[in-house]
Amino acid sequence: MNRSSEHTALDFTATLPAADFIARFRDPERIAACCRACPNYGRSWACPPFGFDMEEYLAGYATALLIVTKITPAQTGLPLADAGRLLRPERVRHESRLLDMERRYGGRAFAYAGTCLYCPEGCCTRPAEAPCRHPEWVRPSLEACGFDLCRTSEELFGIPLLWSCDGRIPEYLMLVSGFFHNAGEIEWEE
């Protein structure tokens, strides 16, 4: 558990065969339609469309480790504009661990949806059709690969994703990330 004066973060994990996760939770056509409606579509190297075959990208892994972090603000009623400030330290922690797991075990990391962390907002090279400045760090999210994160969070963890409807941060925020691998038993280390 991570605690700060601004929030509490609890990690939850689930491990299942990668083929089962793909079969149960991937809905590429429906999720792609949602991605196309997002302003980041085609404007960030972390977002679709991708220049590779997604089926091949997901193939060849025995196990999917899913990680959900529930971030509860210390104060209720915060404006939605504060969400990034609460999410960022947990995203940095997630992505650092995921990249370390790639180095240690091989496999493929899937980071949090949204803009990447490595270039200042609005400075991604993709709109200019230039190469990514940080391909060693940027990873697509599970959502960008066609996975239904609402179903994943609710069915595997029993925690529904909440959305703001009044311009305020909901009761809690969620990060959903994953790691596909062939390394046998590995754990998300606290």
N, C-alpha and C positions, 0 to 999 in steps of 0.2 A: 504494500500500500504506500502510495506517495501522498504526502501532505504538504501543503503550502498554506500560507495565510489566505490564499484566494480560492483554493479548491482541495478536494480529496479525490484521489484516483485509485480505483480498484481494478486489477487485471483479472480476467477470467480466460481460461483456455479450453479448447476442445480439440481432440485429435481423432481423425477418421481417415479411411482410405480416400486418396485424392479422387479416384474414379467415382466414388459414392458422392463426395461433395460436389463434383462437377455435375453428375446426373441429377441430384436433388435440388441444387441451389443456383444453377446457371440457367439464365433465361436471356440469351444474348440479344434477340430481336427486341424484346420489350425494354430491356435496360439500355440498349443502344439508342432507342427513341428518346429516353430520358437524357442520355448524354448529349444527344444532338440539340436538345433544348437548352443546355447549359451554356453560359457565355464563355466558358473555358474550352469548349469543344474546338479542337484544331488550333488552339492558341497557346497551349502548354505542352511540353514534351511528356508530361505525366498523364495527359489526357488523349482519348481517341480523336480521330482515327489513327491507327498505328500502321506502320509500313511493314508488318510481318503477319504471318498466318497465325491467328489466335489459337486454333486447334493444336498446331505444332508447339506453340509457346507453352501451352498447358500440359502437353503430353509427356509421358515418361517418368512421372513421379508417383511413388507408391503412397505417400502420406501427405495429408494436409493438416497443418497445425494452424488453428484459427485463434486469434487473440482479440478480445474485446476489452476495452478500457472504459469504465464508467466514470465520468468526471462530474462531480457534484460541486457546484459553486458554494463557497462559504456563505455567500449573501444571495438571497432570492431577489427576483425582479430586476436583474441586471439587463441593460439594453443589449440587444442582439449584436451590436457592434463590438461588444467586449468578448464575444465567443473566441475570436482568434487569439486573444491574449491568454485565455484559459487553455485552449487546445495546443498552442505552440510548444510548451515545455514537454507535454506528453507525446506530441508528434516527434519531436527531436529524440526523445528517449526511445520510442518505438522504432523509428527508422534507423537509429544507431544500432540497436540490438538486431534488427532484421539484416542489416548489411554485415554485421559481425557473424551472424549465423550463416549467411551465404559464404563468407570466407572460410569458416570453420567446417561446414558440412557440405558445401556445394548446394544445390537447390536453387529455389527462386523465391525472392521476397516480393510481397505485395503490400504497398504502403497505403496510407490514408488518402482518400479522395480529396480533390481540390487542387489548388496550386502547389507547386513544389516549394521546398523550403530554401533552395540554394541560390536563387537569383532574387533580387528585389522585385516586389510586386510590379507587374507591368513591363518587366524587362526580359522576359523569356525571348529567346532567339527564334522560336518557331514561327511567329507571324511574318518574320523577314525571310523565312525559308533557309535560315542558317542552322548549322549543327548545334545540338545541345552543348552548353558549356560544361555540364557536369554529368555525362552519361554514366560515370562510375557510381553515382549516388542516386539518380532519379529512377524510381520504379513506379509502374502503374499500380493503381488500386485494384482490389478485387472487383469493385463496381465497374471500373473502366474495362475490365475483362469480361463483363457480362453477368456478374454474380449479383443476386438479389440479397442485399445486406439487411433489409428489413426482415425477411424470412430467416436468414442466417442467425441474426441476433435473437429473434424471438424463439425459433425452434431449437437451436442448439444451446442457448444460454438462458432462455426464459426472460429476456430483458427486451422490451419493445423499444424501438427508436422513437424518440419524441421530436416534435417539430414545433417551432415557434409559430404562433398565429397572431400574436399581439405585439410583435417587435421586441419581445423580451426573451431571454434565454430560458428554455424550459427547465424543469426540475433538475435534469442532468443532460450532459452531452455524451456522445459515444464516439470512440475510435474503433474501427474494425479493420484489422489487417491480417495477413496470413503468411505462411511459409510452406511451400511445397518442397518435399525432399525425399531422398531414398536412404537416409542415415539411420534407420531404425528408431529407437526410442530417444527422443530429445525433449527437453523441457524449456519453457519460457522462463528464464531465470529472473528472479526478483532482484 
